[in-house]
């Protein structure tokens, strides 16, 4: 289950980056997260911390709930 959530969150972040034509490097620099940390989270090897997701959402101009699985938002 945890790996499913990680994959969903990473996929949603990746999709929004693509919609806005932004790279992982730009994300790391724009939010102030180490590039290796971003890479590991995007691969699903670690979870994004809520502070990181909040900062990513703000940087991209979207609600943080956009990155979460539907069942997590509905609860």
The 8 nearest C-alpha neighbors of each residue, nearest first, counted from 0:
[[1, 3, 2, 4, 5, 6, 7, 68],
 [2, 0, 4, 3, 5, 6, 46, 43],
 [1, 3, 5, 4, 0, 6, 43, 44],
 [4, 2, 0, 6, 1, 5, 7, 8],
 [3, 5, 7, 1, 2, 6, 8, 0],
 [6, 4, 2, 8, 43, 3, 7, 46],
 [7, 5, 3, 9, 4, 8, 43, 10],
 [8, 6, 4, 10, 5, 9, 3, 11],
 [7, 9, 66, 11, 5, 10, 6, 67],
 [10, 8, 41, 12, 6, 11, 7, 13],
 [9, 11, 13, 7, 8, 12, 6, 14],
 [10, 12, 14, 66, 8, 13, 9, 7],
 [11, 13, 9, 15, 14, 10, 16, 66],
 [14, 12, 10, 16, 11, 15, 9, 17],
 [15, 13, 11, 17, 16, 12, 10, 18],
 [16, 14, 18, 12, 17, 13, 11, 19],
 [15, 17, 21, 13, 19, 14, 18, 20],
 [16, 18, 20, 14, 15, 19, 21, 13],
 [19, 17, 15, 16, 20, 14, 21, 13],
 [18, 20, 16, 17, 21, 15, 59, 14],
 [21, 19, 17, 18, 16, 22, 15, 14],
 [22, 20, 16, 19, 17, 25, 23, 26],
 [23, 21, 25, 24, 26, 16, 20, 17],
 [22, 24, 26, 25, 27, 21, 37, 34],
 [23, 25, 27, 22, 26, 28, 34, 21],
 [26, 24, 22, 28, 23, 27, 29, 21],
 [25, 27, 23, 29, 24, 28, 30, 22],
 [28, 26, 32, 24, 34, 30, 25, 29],
 [27, 29, 31, 25, 26, 30, 24, 32],
 [30, 28, 26, 27, 25, 31, 58, 32],
 [29, 31, 27, 28, 32, 26, 54, 55],
 [30, 32, 28, 27, 29, 33, 26, 34],
 [33, 31, 27, 30, 34, 28, 36, 37],
 [32, 34, 36, 35, 27, 37, 31, 28],
 [35, 33, 37, 27, 36, 38, 32, 24],
 [34, 36, 38, 37, 33, 39, 32, 40],
 [37, 35, 33, 39, 34, 38, 40, 32],
 [36, 38, 34, 40, 35, 39, 41, 33],
 [37, 39, 35, 41, 36, 40, 34, 42],
 [40, 38, 44, 42, 36, 41, 37, 45],
 [41, 39, 45, 43, 37, 42, 46, 38],
 [40, 42, 9, 38, 43, 39, 37, 10],
 [43, 41, 39, 40, 44, 38, 9, 6],
 [42, 44, 40, 41, 45, 5, 6, 39],
 [43, 45, 39, 42, 40, 46, 41, 5],
 [46, 44, 40, 43, 39, 47, 5, 42],
 [47, 45, 40, 5, 48, 43, 44, 39],
 [46, 48, 40, 51, 52, 49, 45, 5],
 [47, 49, 51, 50, 46, 52, 53, 45],
 [48, 50, 52, 51, 53, 47, 54, 46],
 [51, 49, 53, 48, 52, 54, 47, 55],
 [50, 52, 54, 48, 49, 53, 47, 55],
 [53, 51, 55, 49, 54, 50, 56, 47],
 [52, 54, 50, 56, 51, 55, 63, 49],
 [53, 55, 57, 51, 52, 56, 58, 30],
 [56, 54, 52, 58, 57, 53, 51, 59],
 [55, 57, 61, 63, 59, 53, 58, 54],
 [58, 56, 60, 54, 59, 55, 53, 61],
 [59, 57, 55, 56, 60, 54, 30, 29],
 [58, 60, 56, 57, 61, 55, 15, 16],
 [61, 59, 57, 58, 56, 62, 55, 63],
 [60, 62, 56, 59, 57, 63, 65, 58],
 [63, 61, 64, 65, 56, 60, 57, 66],
 [62, 64, 56, 65, 53, 66, 61, 52],
 [63, 65, 67, 66, 62, 72, 68, 61],
 [66, 64, 63, 62, 67, 61, 11, 68],
 [67, 65, 8, 11, 64, 63, 12, 68],
 [68, 66, 64, 8, 65, 69, 71, 72],
 [67, 69, 71, 70, 7, 72, 4, 66],
 [68, 70, 72, 71, 73, 67, 64, 65],
 [69, 71, 73, 72, 68, 74, 67, 4],
 [72, 70, 68, 69, 74, 73, 67, 64],
 [71, 73, 69, 70, 74, 64, 67, 68],
 [74, 72, 70, 71, 69, 68, 67, 64],
 [73, 71, 72, 70, 69, 68, 67, 64]]
